[in-house]
């Protein structure tokens, strides 16, 4: 399934994990032109990760800060 431009991505993380799907959104850009990306958590299936990605766009103020950077 293809997502719109600027919407974010859902990645399948490597290894044998309980929750291998991770949605990631771009929150801004650095002065060098690199994307500042936000990890939204890990989920057990792709549809749950897509739902979290949609929820983050519906309510952008409710995104919790995490100390994990990818």
KARA-V179422 format. One line per field, one symbol per residue. ss: DSSP state (H for helix, E for strand, C for the rest). psi: psi as a letter, one per 20 degrees, with the letter a starting at -180 (. if undefined). burial: 1 if it has 9 or more other C-alpha atoms within 8 Angstrom, else 0. A space follows every 50 residues. Layout:
ss: ???
psi: ???
burial: ???
This chain:
ss: CCCCCCCCEEEECCCCCCCCEEEEEEEEECCCCCEEEEECCCECCHHHHH HHHHHHHHCHHHCCCCCCCC
psi: ppqqpjhaqoqoqrroqhnipoppqpiaqrhijqpoqppiaqqirhhhhh ghghhhhhmiijpqpqjpp.
burial: 00000001010000000001111111001000001111110111110111 01101100000000000000
